[in-house]
Amino acid sequence: MSPLLFALAAALGNVVGALAVVRHLRRGLRFIDGCLAFGAGFMLAVTLLGVLPVVFDGSTAAPLCVILGYFAVHLAQHVFTPHFHFGEETHRVSSAAGDTALLGLTLHTFFDGVAIASGFMVSGRLGILLFLAVLLHKLPEGVTIASVMVAGGHSRGQAVGGAAVLGGATMLGFVLTERVAPLAQYGLALSAGVTLYVAASNLVPEFQGKRGWLTPLAFFGGGVGFFVTERLLQGWPP
């Protein structure tokens, strides 16, 4: 299966999440909300155990690239964007909030595509692991942008269009990684910082205040899911 198809499937996750919002699919939204904790655990495990050992072994500039990726997402989502959080927006916000959230998420989604492309450049196994890590947060990402735009007074069509823009940024990141030398060289390290931020600083705060055992079990289950998936991929072509 072509790596491009994996990137396309991940990009479509944004649109699926947005459609769950505009069509008021409550069961789908509850399922996506449940993916937050599992996705955070899976993403942390992939980044710390699958990606960082590779990037630190291959380049002396890798640690700097990782921290730059981490800081860049914080700058885009929480400095330049006044109102942002993962998950469904349930309160009325200004029209500008949807526009700035879209801009803030575009950088992050661009590096989602870079992550998938860079992973497949290392090995098929790492590419699939990063694809799954990206896909798991693409659904709540689509919910986020669509619900913020609708809460800001945008139409449902514009909300889905915003999610499509995020998916397009992912595809752009994927395509450019193979064509732009700096991205091919440093993209995996930069995307590691981006993924680490999304998992630890975006997703974890969204659920860590919830009571009960279901959420922490899902979070730990995401970590276990990484090991299970990695084992299942042992026979995948390198």
VENDA-V793248 format. One record per helix or strand of 3 or more residues. SS is the DSSP state (A for helix, B for strand). FROM is the first residue (numbers start at 0). LEN is the number of residues. If there is no record, write none. Layout:
ss = [SS SS]
from = [FROM FROM]
len = [LEN LEN]
//
This chain:
ss = [A A A A A A A A]
from = [2 25 61 94 123 155 180 213]
len = [20 33 18 28 28 22 27 22]
//
